[in-house]
């Protein structure tokens, strides 16, 4: 894993991004030089269109999830993403190489060369994201423990793809039990550091829930760390691997004494400026869509077009969120709050469409301008559900330490849910965001939100 601006990315994903940018940038430069007929263009004129082309291509592929290995995607879903990537980046290539002032360069031939490189990269990226591929780098992992937590770590590593290999499981005297087959247990009765050295281990993950009574070989774990082997506890492992803070492995001491949860005035000011500028830009771009949606709602079910509903914001303060009305006027005629569910029969015809495309969320940009919400943050919940979930889920109130968002890390990482278990899963992603939020992570979430909206993932 590679940490960039307080956020973790898989090493192989970073290498794929770097490879694509360098290849696209290089192919554009080579094409420019070849088409210049011996007259070397000035580098000051040469690199801006090439770099714009490469970075835009990378951003679109990232937003559409083509750098994520998804074996559960169908061929049709992957093909749709590849075609959508081409549709979005062809205009960028046209702008970069047609409108940019480059003397003595045949623009038609240059555009063809750029589009050929573009098509090749997108096709390769789509194939790699759909099928298992040999990673550029692999890391060998030794799991300390043989109980349920060790099984959970193994399942998580399988989700992450072939870049991480579990070499074996190191047994400890724990009350967690033994669930790992004997042939997969290594180093029994041997020193942990010696076992790690013998098997060329890169990372040691401590998957033991009960640590009292001398269960963990602390001295041997220290020897591993001093030998240059990365040692992770469960909380740190899940934070890096899944981008979440797992409730079942989380304890207050880790939150208190660990890094993160920065709420300084500079971060707050930068985030507020970013929120205002991005909300204004999005409102300007979305104005035609919002006007058309208003007309469609009035035509189908009449007024009101918008609805306001109480939600819990930063510090537990209640505010009214603004959304396009997507349900019947009697959606909660009995007065009892209910979670919206997939294929909700209370939704109108127009409502189902605007919810699938997330258009119903656009009026929340006014909440952002008023300061009640941020562009990125935990989704605001209704007071009724907050009271209920706070009693059932540990650390639930921690999500209210930052402003709620129009979109969030949980929204791009987890499908829509309407149960307490779903709320727990989303909280784990929200806690990761609260702990590690930066302007860079906000931009990542916004890019991934574009991909979610365009692909329809997680809509309800």
C-alpha positions in Angstrom: 0.0 0.0 0.0 1.1 3.5 -0.8 0.1 6.5 1.4 -0.6 9.7 -0.5 -1.9 12.7 1.4 -3.0 10.6 4.4 -5.0 8.1 2.1 -4.0 4.6 1.3 -3.8 3.2 -2.3 -2.9 -0.3 -3.4 0.7 -0.3 -4.7 -0.3 -2.0 -8.0 -3.0 0.6 -8.6 -0.5 3.4 -8.2 1.9 1.7 -10.6 -0.9 1.2 -13.1 -1.8 4.9 -13.0 1.9 6.0 -13.3 2.4 3.5 -16.2 -0.7 4.9 -18.1 0.2 8.5 -17.6 3.8 8.0 -18.7 2.8 5.9 -21.7 0.1 8.3 -22.9 2.3 11.3 -22.3 5.2 9.6 -24.1 3.1 8.4 -27.0 1.8 12.0 -27.5 5.3 13.4 -27.4 6.6 10.8 -29.9 3.6 11.5 -32.2 4.3 15.2 -32.1 8.0 14.7 -32.9 7.2 12.3 -35.7 4.6 14.6 -37.3 6.8 17.7 -37.1 8.7 16.8 -40.2 12.1 17.4 -38.7 11.2 20.7 -37.1 11.4 20.1 -33.4 8.4 21.9 -31.7 9.3 24.0 -28.6 8.9 22.0 -25.4 6.9 24.8 -23.9 4.3 24.2 -26.6 4.7 20.4 -26.6 4.2 19.3 -23.1 1.0 21.1 -22.0 -1.4 19.2 -24.4 0.4 15.9 -23.9 0.2 16.2 -20.1 -3.5 17.4 -20.2 -4.3 14.4 -22.4 -2.6 11.9 -20.1 -3.9 13.3 -16.8 -7.5 13.6 -18.1 -7.3 10.0 -19.3 -6.1 8.8 -15.9 -8.8 10.8 -14.1 -11.7 9.4 -16.2 -10.5 5.8 -15.9 -10.1 6.3 -12.1 -13.6 7.7 -11.8 -15.1 4.8 -13.8 -13.4 2.3 -11.6 -11.1 0.9 -14.3 -8.2 0.8 -11.9 -10.2 -1.3 -9.5 -10.0 -5.1 -9.9 -13.7 -6.2 -9.9 -14.2 -9.9 -10.7 -17.9 -9.6 -9.9 -18.5 -7.3 -12.9 -20.1 -8.7 -16.0 -18.4 -8.4 -19.4 -21.2 -6.0 -20.4 -20.6 -3.7 -17.4 -16.9 -3.6 -18.1 -17.5 -2.9 -21.8 -19.9 -0.1 -20.9 -17.3 1.5 -18.8 -14.7 1.2 -21.5 -17.0 2.8 -24.1 -18.0 5.6 -21.6 -14.3 6.3 -21.0 -13.7 6.7 -24.7 -16.8 9.0 -25.0 -15.6 11.3 -22.2 -11.9 11.4 -23.2 -12.2 11.8 -27.0 -13.4 15.4 -26.7 -10.5 16.1 -24.3 -8.1 14.7 -26.9 -9.7 16.9 -29.6 -9.3 20.0 -27.4 -5.8 19.2 -26.4 -4.4 18.5 -29.9 -6.7 20.5 -32.2 -7.2 23.8 -30.5 -3.7 24.0 -28.9 -1.4 26.2 -31.0 1.2 23.8 -32.5 3.0 25.0 -35.7 3.8 22.7 -38.6 1.9 19.7 -37.1 -0.9 18.0 -39.1 -3.7 18.0 -36.5 -5.7 15.2 -38.2 -2.8 12.7 -38.0 -2.0 13.8 -34.5 -5.5 13.2 -33.3 -5.5 9.8 -34.9 -2.3 8.9 -33.2 -3.6 10.1 -29.8 -6.9 8.2 -30.2 -5.1 5.0 -31.1 -3.0 5.3 -27.9 -6.2 6.2 -26.0 -8.1 3.2 -27.3 -5.3 0.8 -26.6 -4.9 2.0 -23.0 -8.6 1.9 -22.3 -9.0 -1.6 -23.7 -6.0 -2.9 -21.6 -7.4 -1.2 -18.5 -10.8 -2.6 -19.0 -9.4 -6.1 -19.5 -7.2 -5.8 -16.4 -10.1 -4.6 -14.2 -12.3 -7.4 -15.3 -10.0 -10.4 -15.2 -7.3 -11.6 -12.8 -3.9 -10.4 -13.9 -0.5 -11.0 -12.6 0.4 -8.0 -10.4 3.5 -5.9 -10.9 4.5 -6.4 -7.3 3.5 -9.0 -4.7 3.8 -8.8 -0.9 4.1 -11.9 1.3 2.0 -11.8 4.5 2.2 -13.8 7.7 -0.9 -13.8 9.8 -0.4 -14.1 13.6 -3.4 -16.0 14.9 -5.6 -19.0 13.8 -9.1 -17.9 15.0 -12.0 -16.0 13.4 -10.0 -12.8 13.0 -7.4 -14.7 11.0 -10.1 -16.0 8.7 -11.5 -12.5 8.3 -8.0 -11.2 7.3 -7.7 -14.0 4.7 -11.1 -13.2 3.2 -10.2 -9.5 3.0 -6.9 -10.3 1.3 -8.7 -12.4 -1.3 -10.9 -9.4 -2.1 -7.9 -7.2 -2.7 -6.6 -9.4 -5.5 -3.4 -11.3 -6.1 -1.0 -8.6 -5.0 -0.9 -9.9 -1.4 -0.1 -13.6 -0.7 -0.7 -15.2 2.7 2.2 -17.5 3.3 0.8 -19.0 6.4 -0.6 -18.5 9.9 1.5 -18.3 13.0 -0.1 -19.9 16.1 -0.4 -18.2 19.5 -1.9 -19.3 22.8 -5.2 -17.6 22.4 -8.8 -18.4 23.5 -10.0 -17.5 20.0 -9.7 -21.1 18.9 -8.1 -22.8 15.9 -10.0 -22.6 12.6 -7.0 -22.8 10.2 -6.1 -26.2 8.8 -2.9 -27.6 10.2 -1.1 -27.6 6.9 -1.4 -23.9 6.7 0.0 -23.2 10.2 3.7 -22.5 10.1 6.4 -21.7 12.7 4.8 -23.7 15.6 7.3 -23.7 18.4 9.7 -21.5 16.5 10.7 -17.8 17.0 8.3 -15.5 15.0 11.1 -13.4 13.6 13.0 -16.5 12.4 9.8 -17.8 10.8 9.3 -14.5 9.0 12.9 -14.4 7.8 12.8 -18.0 6.6 9.7 -17.4 4.5 10.7 -13.9 3.2 7.7 -12.2 4.9 7.1 -8.6 4.0 4.2 -7.9 6.4 2.9 -9.4 9.7 -0.7 -8.9 10.5 -1.7 -9.6 14.2 -5.2 -11.1 13.9 -5.8 -11.8 17.6 -8.7 -10.2 19.4 -7.8 -11.2 23.0 -4.4 -9.9 23.9 -4.3 -10.1 27.7 -2.3 -12.7 29.7 0.7 -12.6 27.5 -1.0 -14.0 24.4 1.0 -11.9 21.9 4.7 -12.5 21.5 5.5 -8.8 21.8 9.3 -9.2 21.9 9.2 -11.3 18.8 7.0 -8.8 17.0 9.4 -6.1 17.9 12.2 -8.2 16.4 10.2 -8.4 13.2 9.8 -4.6 13.1 13.5 -4.0 13.8 14.3 -6.3 10.9 12.3 -4.1 8.6 9.1 -6.2 8.4 5.9 -4.2 8.6 3.8 -5.1 11.6 0.1 -4.2 11.7 -2.6 -4.7 14.2 -6.2 -5.5 13.1 -7.4 -1.9 13.2 -4.4 -0.5 11.2 -4.7 -3.4 8.7 -8.3 -2.8 7.9 -7.7 0.9 7.7 -5.1 0.4 5.0 -6.6 -2.5 3.2 -10.3 -1.6 3.1 -10.4 2.1 3.8 -12.5 1.6 6.9 -12.2 1.4 10.7 -13.8 -1.9 11.6 -16.0 -1.7 14.7 -15.3 -5.2 15.8 -11.6 -4.6 16.0 -11.7 -1.0 17.2 -11.0 0.2 20.7 -11.0 3.7 22.2 -7.3 3.7 23.0 -6.4 3.2 19.3 -8.6 6.2 18.4 -7.3 8.4 21.1 -3.6 7.8 20.8 -3.4 7.2 17.1 -2.9 9.7 14.3 -5.7 11.5 12.4 -8.9 13.4 13.4 -7.3 16.7 12.5 -9.8 19.6 12.8 -7.5 22.6 12.5 -8.6 26.1 11.4 -6.6 25.9 8.2 -8.2 22.6 7.2 -11.6 24.0 8.0 -11.0 27.1 6.0 -9.7 25.3 3.0 -12.5 22.9 3.0 -15.1 25.7 3.3 -13.6 27.5 0.4 -13.5 24.3 -1.7 -17.2 23.6 -0.8 -18.3 27.1 -1.9 -16.5 27.1 -5.2 -17.4 23.5 -6.1 -21.1 24.1 -5.2 -21.3 27.2 -7.3 -19.7 25.5 -10.3 -22.0 22.4 -10.0 -25.1 24.6 -9.6 -24.1 26.5 -12.8 -23.5 23.2 -14.7 -26.6 21.5 -13.3 -29.1 24.4 -13.7 -30.6 23.0 -16.9 -31.1 19.6 -15.4 -32.6 21.1 -12.2 -35.1 23.2 -14.3 -36.1 20.2 -16.4 -36.6 18.1 -13.2 -38.7 20.8 -11.6 -41.0 20.8 -14.7 -41.2 17.0 -14.7 -42.2 16.8 -11.0 -44.9 19.5 -11.4 -46.2 17.7 -14.5 -46.5 14.3 -12.8 -47.6 15.1 -9.2 -47.8 18.8 -8.9 -46.4 20.9 -6.0 -44.3 20.9 -3.9 -41.2 20.3 -6.0 -38.8 20.3 -3.1 -39.1 18.9 0.3 -37.3 19.7 3.5 -36.5 17.2 6.2 -34.7 17.4 9.5 -31.3 15.8 9.6 -28.5 15.7 12.2 -25.4 17.7 11.2 -22.0 18.6 12.8 -22.0 18.5 16.5 -25.5 17.0 16.7 -27.1 20.2 15.4 -30.4 19.6 13.5 -30.9 21.3 10.2 -33.3 20.9 7.3 -31.9 19.2 4.2 -33.3 20.2 0.8 -34.0 17.6 -1.9 -36.2 17.2 -5.0 -39.3 15.4 -4.0 -39.1 11.8 -5.3 -42.0 10.2 -3.3 -45.7 10.5 -3.0 -47.0 13.2 -0.7 -48.4 10.4 1.6 -45.1 8.5 1.7 -45.1 8.6 5.6 -48.8 9.1 6.2 -48.7 7.2 9.5 -46.0 9.6 10.8 -43.5 6.8 11.4 -40.0 7.5 9.8 -38.9 4.7 7.5 -35.7 4.1 5.6 -35.9 4.4 1.9 -35.2 1.0 0.3 -34.3 -0.2 -3.2 -37.2 -0.2 -5.6 -39.2 1.7 -3.0 -42.9 1.6 -4.0 -43.5 5.1 -2.5 -41.3 6.6 -5.2 -43.0 8.3 -8.2 -42.0 7.5 -11.8 -40.0 10.7 -12.0 -38.7 10.0 -8.5 -37.3 6.6 -9.5 -35.4 8.2 -12.4 -33.9 11.1 -10.5 -32.9 8.9 -7.6 -31.2 6.5 -9.9 -29.2 9.4 -11.4 -28.8 11.1 -8.0 -30.5 14.2 -9.4 -32.7 14.4 -6.3 -29.6 15.3 -4.3 -28.7 18.4 -6.3 -30.7 20.9 -4.2 -28.4 20.0 -1.3 -25.8 22.3 -3.0 -27.8 25.1 -1.4 -27.3 23.4 2.0 -23.6 23.5 1.2 -23.7 27.3 0.4 -25.6 27.9 3.7 -22.9 26.1 5.6 -25.1 23.2 6.9 -23.3 20.6 4.7 -20.1 20.0 2.9 -19.5 18.6 -0.5 -17.9 15.5 1.0 -18.7 13.9 4.4 -20.9 11.4 6.1 -24.4 11.4 4.8 -26.8 13.2 7.2 -29.3 11.0 9.0 -32.7 11.7 10.5 -32.8 12.4 14.3 -35.1 9.3 14.8 -32.5 7.0 13.2 -29.6 8.7 14.9 -31.1 8.1 18.3 -31.8 4.5 17.5 -28.4 3.8 15.9 -26.4 5.6 18.6 -27.8 3.1 21.1 -27.0 0.1 19.1 -23.6 1.0 17.4 -20.4 1.9 19.2 -18.7 5.2 18.1 -21.7 6.2 16.0 -21.7 9.8 17.3 -18.1 10.2 16.0 -19.4 10.8 12.5 -21.0 14.0 13.7 -17.6 15.6 14.4 -17.5 16.9 10.8 -20.1 18.4 8.5 -22.3 15.9 6.7 -21.8 15.7 2.9 -23.7 15.6 -0.3 -21.6 12.6 -1.1 -19.2 10.6 1.0 -16.5 7.9 1.3 -19.2 5.4 2.4 -21.4 6.3 -0.5 -18.7 5.4 -3.1 -17.5 2.3 -1.2 -20.7 0.6 -0.1 -24.0 0.0 -1.8 -27.2 1.6 -0.5 -28.5 0.0 2.7 -31.6 0.2 4.9 -30.7 -2.0 7.9 -28.7 -1.7 11.1 -26.0 -4.0 9.6 -25.8 -1.7 6.6 -25.5 1.3 8.9 -22.6 -0.4 10.7 -20.8 -1.1 7.4 -21.3 2.5 6.3 -20.1 3.9 9.7 -16.9 2.0 9.3 -16.2 4.0 6.1 -17.4 7.2 7.7 -15.0 6.8 10.6 -12.1 6.3 8.1 -13.1 9.6 6.4 -13.4 11.4 9.8 -10.0 10.2 10.8 -8.2 10.8 7.5 -10.1 13.5 5.7 -8.1 15.9 3.5 -8.8 18.0 0.5 -7.1 15.3 -1.6 -9.5 12.6 -0.2 -12.5 15.0 -1.0 -11.3 15.2 -4.6 -11.0 11.4 -4.8 -14.5 11.0 -3.4 -15.9 13.5 -5.9 -14.2 11.7 -8.8 -15.5 8.3 -7.7 -19.0 9.8 -7.2 -19.0 10.8 -10.9 -18.3 7.1 -11.7 -21.0 5.9 -9.4 -23.6 8.3 -11.0 -22.6 7.4 -14.6 -22.6 3.7 -13.9 -25.7 3.7 -11.7 -23.9 1.7 -8.9 -25.6 2.0 -5.6 -28.7 3.8 -6.8 -32.0 3.2 -5.1 
